[in-house]
Each structure stands twice: as C-alpha cells, then as structure tokens.
Amino acid sequence: MNRSKVLFLFCTVLCISISGCWLMDLKDFATPQGPPKDKEIAKVYYLTQLRKSTAADVLPLIYMPDYALLSQSTKVLASQGELKKGYKLWFTMVRFDENDLLAIRKYMMIADEKPKALFASPWAGLRYDSELVMEGDILEKPYTDENTKRIAMLKFAKQAVYDDLADVKADNKAFEVSGAMINQAFNEVLTKLDESPALAAKLSEEKGLEFNHKSFDRGRIGMTSDDKTMTIKIRLGSFTEKFEKEDDFDYSEDAE
C-alpha cells in the first residue's frame, strides 16, 4: 500500500472516530437529565415562609438524599446538587434568626448549561431567587431618593447571600462556585447602577433591569419590596427569555 493510500485510510479512520465521539457527546448533551426536576428543587424556596417557618418545617423540604448534599450550621440549612457532568448545578438555602429561630432569608439558584431549545443562543442559563427580611439599618437609614435606597438594598442582598453561603461552604466547596456566579451578577448590576443610578427605577418594573454579563452574555434583574421584606429575581442567559412570565410552581394538594 503506497503512502497516499495509507494517509487517506488514517484520515478516514480519524474522521470517523472524531465524528463518533462528537455524536455521542451531542446525544449525551441532548438527553434529559432526569430527576430532580426544577419544581422539586424549588419546593423548599416556595413553601418556606419568612418569619413563620422553622428549621423543623424546612428540613423535610430541603433534604433530598438521593440527589443533593445537605449542609448546615447553627443558622443556615442548605442543599446542593449537580447533574450529569456538571451540566446542571443548583442549591437552595434558608437562614434562620438567632433568637426566635424563624426563617429570615431564603434562596434558590439553578444553573443549566443545556439549551431550552436547539440552536438557542446563548444555550446556558441561570435563575436566582431570594427573599429577605430587611434589617434595621436598611429600613431606618435616611436616603436622598428611592433609587439610592434601591441600590443600598441590592448591596444588602449581595452581602447577605455571601455571608450565608460562607456559613456552609466549608462542608461543600460547590457553594463557592455558586456564590461566585451570583456575586458576578450582582457586581455587573451594581457597576451599571453606579454609572447611571436612575436606572434603579427599572428594578421594580415588569421587565426589570437589563444588563450585560460576561459569562452568560445577558441578564435581567428585578426587585420588589414591602415594609419589611425584599424579593430579588435574576435571570441570566437563556433564562432571561422567561423573565416576565410567571415561573413559580403550584404545590397545592391537587396539583400534579
């Protein structure tokens, strides 16, 4: 067999091998990841009630031994899981008051590298939800205007999730990865608001505030509050398309 035929045969085998590996990876990437579904992950977040739920109420919801690792401290309960080669990463977390032991902060993050639809751009996405009881400094401090107050509330929320993750990350280093993604999103938003504080007014609008994100290309954030609590919703990448839609889940007894 001459040299040209040998080279042709080698290239053919190499192409078939590469194509086969690529098709296997594509099939693996397109295959549903299986349980737990987002609804199951989100259950603890939506069923935990701030200033009402105790650790005894939260533990049966957050504990998923088949899918996630449970971490806890004297003040925080958290559950973290990962699916199929890191394509999906999530955590849920609840912080309790030191005195009455009632829930005062709750969080949920789901990061998914799989596309919600083929050829979507970007494929990867992240959703982050949090609800927090605001502390006295936020409520009592005088502000020059509402936008200044909104920015201060965002900074409080950023610090709160950082502190609460710090309480449990010694048990599970994956919390550091999740915390870094959330911190990056807050930093992108706060940088934009530092340049244009008036944009903080968009936080309470239906479409929220749009911002650029280095890792997920784009993002949206919304924030609502009452006299005592604040709620933050962040969607990155492909998840931004569902920002305006109702995306909580029905946990009533007659729901499927």
N, C-alpha and C positions, 0 to 999 in steps of 0.2 A: 504494500500500500504506500503510495507516494505521500510526500509531506503535505500537499494541499488537501488530500482526502482525509488525512489524519487530523489536520487542523479543522476541517469542516465538521468532522464527526465530534471532535471535542467541543466545538462551539454549539453544536446542536444539543448535545447532552447537557451542557451548561445552561443553555436557554430553557430546556425542559425542566431542569432542576429548579432554576430560579422561578419559572412560571408556576411550577407545582407548589413551591413554598409560598409564593405570593397569593395563590388561590386559597391555600389552606389558611393563611393569615386573614384573608378577606372573609372567608367563611366563618372563621372564629370570631372576627370582629362584628359580623352581622348577626350572629346567633344571639337570641335573647339571653340575658344574663341570669335569669331565674330569680328566685326569692332572695331577700325580701323585696317586695315592691315598694315604690315610693310612699304609698299610702301607709304601709306598715311602719316604715322608718319614721314617718311624720306623726304617727299616732301620739307619741308622748308629748310632742310640741302642742298639738291642737287640743288635747284633753287635759293638759296641765293648766290650772287656773292660778294666776298670780294672787297672792295674799289669801289663798284658800287651800291649795293643795299642799299636803305634807310629803315627806320623804316616803312614808308608807303608801301614799297614794301613787307616787311617781314610780317607785321601784318595779312593780309588776308590769308597767307600761314600757319602761326603758330597758328592762332586762330581756335580751334576745340571745341566749347562749349558743344557739345554732348558727348565728350569723354575725355576732358582734362581740367585742370585748367590753366588759363593764369596768369602769374606773370610778373611784370615789375618794373623797376627802371628808373632812368634818363639815364642809359647807356645800359640796358640789357632787352631783351624780351625773355621770356622762357615759355614753355608749358610742363605740366607734367600730365601723366595719368597712370592708373592702371586697370588691367582686372582680373576678376574672382578670388576672394580670394587671390589676391597677386601673382598669377601665372606669371603675366607679368607686368613689370614696365618699363616706358620709360620717356625720356624727350628730347626736342630739345631746343636749346638756341642760341641766336645771341647777340653779343656785338658790340656796335657802338662807333665810335671815338667821343670824346668830342667836337672836333672843327667842322669837316665837317659833322658829323652825318652819316657817311657811315659805313657799316658793316666791322669790322676788325677781328672778330673771330666768328666761328660757330661750333656747337657741336650737336651730336646725340648719345644717349645711349638707347639700348633696352636690358633688362634683361628678360629672359624667362625660367621658371622652367619646362616647358613642353618638352617632348622629341620630337626631329625632326623625330625619328623613334623608334618603340618599341624596348626595350632591348638595346638601345644605352647607352653607358657609357662614361662619365657622361651624365645624361639627361640635366641638366641645362646648360644654356649658356648665354653669354653676348657679345654684339658687341658695340664698342665705336668708333666713328669717330670724328675727329676735324680738322679744317683748320684754321690757324692763320697767321696774318700779324706779322712778326718778328719785334721787336722793336730795336732801335739803338744799345743798349748795346750788343745784340746778334750778330748783323752784324759787329760792329766795333771793338769789343774786340779781341785782338790777341790770337791765340790758338797755342799750341805746335804741334798739329796734328789734323787731321779730326775727329778722334774718340773723342778727348776731346771736340771738337765743338759739335758733335752729342749729347754727354751726357749733355752739357750745354743747348742745345735746348730742350731736354726732360725735364730738370728741369724747364725751362721756361714754357713749355706746362703744366706741372703739376701745377705750381703756378697759371697760367692763369685761368684754369678751376676752381680751388679752389676760386680765387678772384671773378670770375663772378657768381658762384653759391652763394657765400656769399651775393651778391647784391640782391638776390631774395628769399633766403631760409626763411626769416622771414615771407613771405606770405604763404609758403608751406613747412612743415617740411620734406616731402618726398624727397626734394632735398638733405637733409643731408644724407639719406640712399644711394641715387645715388652717391653723392660725395664720400662717404666712400668706395664704391665699386671701383670707378675709382682710388681713392687715393691708395688703397691697390694694385691695378695692377701696377701703376707707381712705388710704393715702391719696389715691387718684382723685377721689371726690373732693377731699379737703384741699388739695392743691388747686383744683378748679375753682372752688369757692373762695380760696384765698385771693385768686386773681380777679374774681367777679362775685363779691358777696351777695349781690342782688339775686343771683341765680338760686339762692337757698329757698326762695319763694316757690320754686318748682317742685320742691320735695313733697309738698302736700297735694300736688296736682295729680290727676288720674294717670297721666303718662310718666310722672316722676321726672327726675333729672337724668339726662343722658350724659355719658362720659366715655372717654376712651380708656381702654385697658390694655396693658402691654401683653398679657398672657392670653386673654380671651377676646381681644380685638375691640369689643364694645361692651357697654354695660348701662344699666338703669338702676336708680335707687329712689325709693320713696320712703317718706317718714310721716307718721301721724302721731298725735298725742292728745291726751286729755289732761286733767288737772294733776294726775299722779303717775301715769304710765306713758311710755312711748313704744311705738312699733316701727321696726325698720325692715324693709324688703329690698334685697339686692338681687338682680338677675344679670348674669354675665354670659357672653357668647350666644349660643343658640337659645338659651333660656330667656333672652330679652324679648323674643317674639311673643311670649305669653305673659308679659309683664302686666298688661291691662286686664287680662282675663282672671276670673275668679279661680284660684288654683289651690284652695284648701280642699279638704276631704270630708265626706259625710260619714260620721261614726255613730249615727243613730242605730238603734237596735234592729230596725227593719231595713237598714241599708245593706246591700250586698258586699 
